[in-house]
């Protein structure tokens, strides 16, 4: 298990920017767990969509339009959760959070800016490339000293592990 930095013990206060900036990057197995969880949720969403399409058409559905719709659903699933909460449901279950790379504030302390649609889109593209190359972009976490995947590098973000004592207060 990763060594977590020393954090304030006041659970009623959210983590400061400096504390968030010092959180450890999530490891491969924790990310894999979140991906499996999110994959199951995405499959359920796709099955629901297909159910309604088949019921509406009263016949089988298929083709490029359907594939485009399912791909768009996948993108919107991740974009919605990342932009709204910085975490998907799978990431929530595994105490993970998507965090933009910090920048120096006017006082010199680290500031973590809000995620942008551009970052989320680049992250999704990086994930698609990683999966298309048989997960190589995610296996990269195992050799990168900062535990970055291709998605992290491409979108200038990182996945961090939130300590258990702060999970309930968020």
C-alpha positions as CSV (number, residue, x, y, z in Angstrom):
1,X,0.0,0.0,0.0
2,X,1.3,3.5,-0.8
3,X,2.6,5.7,1.9
4,X,0.1,8.6,2.2
5,X,1.4,12.0,3.2
6,X,0.8,13.5,6.6
7,X,-2.5,15.4,6.4
8,X,-4.5,17.5,8.8
9,X,-6.7,15.4,11.0
10,X,-9.8,17.7,11.0
11,X,-12.2,15.7,8.9
12,X,-14.7,18.5,8.7
13,X,-12.3,20.5,6.6
14,X,-11.7,19.5,3.0
15,X,-8.2,18.9,1.8
16,X,-6.3,22.1,1.0
17,X,-4.7,22.7,-2.4
18,X,-1.2,21.9,-0.9
19,X,-2.5,18.7,0.7
20,X,-4.2,17.6,-2.6
21,X,-1.0,18.4,-4.5
22,X,0.9,16.0,-2.2
23,X,-1.4,13.1,-2.6
24,X,0.2,10.0,-4.1
25,X,-0.6,9.0,-7.6
26,X,-2.8,5.9,-7.8
27,X,-1.2,2.6,-8.7
28,X,-2.0,0.2,-11.5
29,X,-4.2,-2.2,-9.5
30,X,-6.3,0.4,-7.9
31,X,-6.9,2.1,-11.2
32,X,-7.7,-1.3,-12.8
33,X,-10.3,-1.9,-10.1
34,X,-12.0,1.4,-10.9
35,X,-11.8,0.7,-14.6
36,X,-13.5,-2.7,-14.1
37,X,-16.2,-1.1,-12.0
38,X,-16.8,1.7,-14.5
39,X,-16.8,-0.9,-17.3
40,X,-19.6,-2.8,-15.7
41,X,-21.6,0.4,-15.3
42,X,-21.0,1.4,-18.9
43,X,-22.1,-2.1,-20.1
44,X,-25.3,-1.6,-18.1
45,X,-25.9,1.8,-19.7
46,X,-25.3,0.3,-23.2
47,X,-27.7,-2.6,-22.5
48,X,-30.4,-0.1,-21.4
49,X,-29.8,1.9,-24.5
50,X,-30.0,-1.2,-26.7
51,X,-33.1,-2.4,-24.9
52,X,-35.0,0.8,-25.7
53,X,-33.7,0.9,-29.3
54,X,-34.8,-2.6,-30.0
55,X,-38.2,-1.9,-28.3
56,X,-38.6,1.3,-30.3
57,X,-37.6,-0.3,-33.7
58,X,-39.3,-3.6,-32.9
59,X,-36.4,-5.3,-34.6
60,X,-32.6,-5.8,-34.3
61,X,-30.4,-2.8,-34.4
62,X,-26.8,-2.4,-35.6
63,X,-24.5,-0.5,-37.9
64,X,-22.3,2.5,-37.7
65,X,-24.9,4.8,-36.3
66,X,-25.4,2.5,-33.3
67,X,-21.6,2.2,-32.7
68,X,-21.3,6.0,-32.9
69,X,-24.1,6.4,-30.3
70,X,-22.5,3.9,-27.9
71,X,-19.1,5.6,-28.3
72,X,-20.7,9.0,-27.6
73,X,-22.4,7.5,-24.5
74,X,-19.1,6.3,-23.3
75,X,-17.5,9.7,-23.8
76,X,-20.4,11.5,-22.1
77,X,-20.4,9.1,-19.2
78,X,-16.7,9.8,-18.4
79,X,-16.9,13.6,-19.2
80,X,-19.9,14.1,-17.0
81,X,-18.4,12.4,-14.0
82,X,-15.0,13.9,-14.4
83,X,-16.2,17.4,-14.9
84,X,-18.8,17.2,-12.2
85,X,-17.0,15.4,-9.3
86,X,-13.5,14.7,-10.7
87,X,-14.3,11.0,-10.2
88,X,-16.5,8.3,-11.8
89,X,-18.4,5.9,-9.7
90,X,-15.6,3.4,-10.0
91,X,-13.1,5.9,-8.9
92,X,-15.4,6.8,-5.9
93,X,-15.5,3.2,-4.9
94,X,-11.6,3.0,-5.0
95,X,-11.0,6.4,-3.3
96,X,-9.5,7.9,-6.5
97,X,-9.8,11.4,-7.9
98,X,-8.8,13.0,-11.2
99,X,-6.7,16.0,-10.6
100,X,-5.3,18.6,-13.1
101,X,-1.6,19.2,-12.7
102,X,-1.1,22.0,-10.1
103,X,0.1,25.4,-11.0
104,X,1.8,28.0,-8.7
105,X,-0.6,30.5,-7.3
106,X,0.2,34.2,-6.8
107,X,1.5,33.5,-3.3
108,X,3.8,30.7,-4.6
109,X,1.6,27.9,-3.1
110,X,0.3,25.2,-5.4
111,X,-3.2,25.7,-6.8
112,X,-5.2,23.0,-8.4
113,X,-7.3,24.5,-11.2
114,X,-10.7,23.2,-12.4
115,X,-10.8,20.5,-15.0
116,X,-11.6,21.7,-18.5
117,X,-13.5,20.0,-21.3
118,X,-10.3,20.0,-23.3
119,X,-8.5,18.0,-20.6
120,X,-11.3,15.6,-20.3
121,X,-11.5,15.1,-24.1
122,X,-7.7,14.5,-24.3
123,X,-7.9,12.1,-21.4
124,X,-10.7,10.1,-23.2
125,X,-8.6,10.1,-26.4
126,X,-5.6,8.8,-24.5
127,X,-7.7,6.1,-22.9
128,X,-9.0,5.0,-26.3
129,X,-5.5,4.8,-27.7
130,X,-4.3,2.9,-24.6
131,X,-7.1,0.3,-25.0
132,X,-6.6,0.1,-28.8
133,X,-2.9,-0.8,-28.1
134,X,-4.0,-3.6,-25.7
135,X,-3.6,-1.6,-22.6
136,X,-0.1,-0.4,-23.2
137,X,-0.9,3.1,-22.1
138,X,-2.0,1.8,-18.7
139,X,0.8,-0.6,-18.3
140,X,3.0,2.4,-18.7
141,X,2.0,3.3,-15.1
142,X,4.2,0.4,-13.9
143,X,7.4,1.9,-15.4
144,X,6.7,5.6,-15.1
145,X,8.3,7.0,-11.9
146,X,5.3,9.3,-11.3
147,X,2.8,6.5,-12.1
148,X,1.4,8.3,-15.1
149,X,-0.6,6.7,-17.9
150,X,-0.7,8.0,-21.4
151,X,-4.0,9.6,-20.6
152,X,-2.5,11.4,-17.7
153,X,0.4,12.8,-19.8
154,X,-1.8,13.7,-22.7
155,X,-4.4,15.6,-20.6
156,X,-1.9,17.0,-18.1
157,X,-3.8,15.4,-15.2
158,X,-3.2,12.6,-12.7
159,X,-5.2,10.1,-10.7
160,X,-4.6,10.4,-7.0
161,X,-5.5,8.2,-4.1
162,X,-7.6,10.0,-1.4
163,X,-6.9,8.9,2.1
164,X,-9.7,7.0,3.8
165,X,-10.2,9.5,6.6
166,X,-11.2,12.2,4.0
167,X,-13.5,10.1,1.8
168,X,-16.7,10.7,3.8
169,X,-16.1,14.5,4.1
170,X,-16.0,15.1,0.4
